[in-house]
Amino acid sequence: MGYLNNGVVTVDAILTKKGRELLARGDGSFRITQFALGDDEIDYTLYNTTHPSGSAFYGEAIENMPLLEAFADETQIMKYKLATLPRGTAKLPVLEAGFASITLKQGAALTITPQTLNYLGAAQAFESSGYTATVADVRLLSNFSGVGINTSEAERLNAASTLGTNVSKTVVGTSINLTGTTINTLFGSNSSLSSTITLIGRDSGARITIPLTITKTT
């Protein structure tokens, strides 16, 4: 989503299949209850405190930058979401998943329980709204689910399934369960397949991307 014009507030958005379905009903069931803002397009190094025209022009280059139009690839857009942190926060929250990378054999299971460092004045904490986890290629996993958050949104995401081609999937929870695929045909002549898992704190906005490898067993 992006604001396309500095003079007029215009929102460019791509609806999901479910969103288009609700909008087509025309009965008021399509309601935007949550949204996020990000600054992916902004290059803050262009902020020029030595501009000859004075402080009113320090951010001129940033304000004149083109903005991204919406496109349906969550791995490339809204990577840097804006978050509201408590007043007096001295350090940005950082996610700790316990793994720098994940390697699983076919059929092997693993649970990720993220924690957020430097959050709410604590050295480490679990966020009350949980974490979103997105795997770039869900075909590599026979199970990818979140547990611990029981809102309708979380239950809908966790129950969603994907069919066919290479596609990502997002789940919500305080813990994320994953199991390597047992389908040998996915590997072809390869001994392993690679993807990534991106974790985002739903309260803090902190994020981390972890390489994922599934190895073929004989």
N, C-alpha and C positions, 0 to 999 in steps of 0.2 A: 504494500500500500504506500502511496506517496502523494504529497501535496504538489500538484503540477504547476501551480501558479502562485507567485508571491502576492499578487493583487487580489485574487479571488480564491476563496477556500474551496478547492475542487478535490474530491477524493477519488482516486483511481484504484479500484479493488477488483480482485478476482474471487468469485464465490466458489465454494466447494460444490460438489454434486448435491450434497444434502442441503446446502444453502439455496441453490437454485430450485430445488424441489419445494422448499418451504416458501420461497418467494412466489413461485408459480401458483401456490394455493390461493393467494390473495385474501386470506382470512385473518391476517394479523399474526400468524404463527411465526413469521420471519421477524425476529427482533434481535438487534445487536446488543448484547449485554456486557461484552468485554472487548477490549481492543488494546493493542500495544503500539508504542512509538519507538522508532529507532533512528540512528544517525549514521547508517552505513555509508552514505554518500559524502560525508563531510571529511575534509582533510584539514585538521586543526592546525597543521603547520603553516597554513596560509594566513593565519591571524597575524597581522603585521602591526606591531606596536611602534614602528618607526615611520608609519605612513605620514607623508608631508602635510596632509590635510587635517591631521589631528585625530583624537580618539574616536570621533564619530565614524571614522572610516577604517578603523583597525580591522573590522570584520567584513569589509566590502567584498573581497575576493570570495569569501565563504558564502556570502549572501547571493552572489551571482553564479554560483555553481549550478549546473544542471542536476535535476533530481531523477532518480530511477523511477520508471513506471513499474507497475505491478507485474510480477511474473511468478509462475507456480513452481518454485524450487526453493523449499525451505532451507536447503543447505547453503544457498547463496544469497538469500535476502533476509533481512531482519536478524542479522547475526549480532548486531550491537544494539540491543534494546535499551531504552531509557528506563531507569528504575529510580524510585524514591526511597532513599535510605534515611534512617533516623538522624536528626540534627546532632552534630558533633562527631559523626563518623569520620575516623581518621584514616582508615584503611579500607580499600575495596574488598568486598567478599570474594572468596576464592573457593571453588568446588574441589573436594577431595573425594575420589571414588575408590581409592585403594589400589588402583591399577594404572600403570603407565600405558599398558597395552594388554589386550586379551587374546589368548590363543586357546581354542577349544578343539577337541577331537569331535568327530561326528557323534551325535547323541549325548555328548557330555553337557552337564548343566552347571550354571553359575548364577549366583545372586549378587547384584550390585546394590550396596546401601550407601548412597552418597552422604556426605556431610559438608556443611558450609563453614569455612574458616573465616574469622574476623567479622562475624555477623552478630548484630544486636549486643555488642559488648562482650561476647563470649569468644573463647578461643576456638570453639567448634560447636556447631548446633545442627539439629535437624529442622528443616523449614516446615512450618505447620501446613502449608499448602502443597508440600511435596515437591517433586521434580518431574519435568518432562524428559523423556528419553526418546530419541529418534535414531533408528537404524537406517542407514542409507540403502541397504538392500536386504529386505526382510526374507528373501528366499533362502538366505544362508542359515536361517533359524527355524526350527520346527516349533518353538515356543518363544514368544517375546511378549511379556505382560508386566503390568505394574500392579502392586498391591499396597494397601495402606491408606488410600484416598478413596472415599466412597461417594463423592459427588456425582451427579448425573453426567457431567461432562467427562469425568474420569472414567466412569463405567462405559460410556459410549465409545470413547477412544480405545479402551482396553478390549472391548468386545468386537471392534471393527476387524474385518478380514480383508486381505488383498488377493487378487487373482491375476495370473498371467505374467506379464513382463516385469522386468527389473523395477522395483518400486519401493519407496521408503514407507516406514510405519512409525507412528508416534504413540507412546503410552504415557500414563501418569501414575505416580505412586511414590511412596517413601522408600520402597525397594523395587528393584527391577529384576525380573527373572528371565533368563535366556537359556536356550538349549540349541546346540548345533544341529543342523539338518542331518537327516539320515539318507537323503536322496543322492545316490552316487552319480546319476546322470548330469547333475549340475556341474560336476568337476571336469567332465570331459577327460582330457589328457593331463589336467593340472593336479598337483598333489595337495594344493590348498587354494582357498578363495579368500579374498580380502574385502573389507568394508569398513565403516566407521560407526561409532555410537556417539551421539552428541547429547550431553546432559545439561539441563538448564534449571536453575533454582527458580521456582515460580514466584517467590517473594523477593529474593535478592537480585534476580537477573543474572547472577554469575553463571558461567558456562564453561564446559570442558569437552573436548573431542578426543575420543579414545580409539585407536586403531583396533580393528577386530579381524582375527584370522581363524578360519575353520579349516582344519586339516583332515584330509581323507584317510580313512582307515581301510585296511585290506581285509 
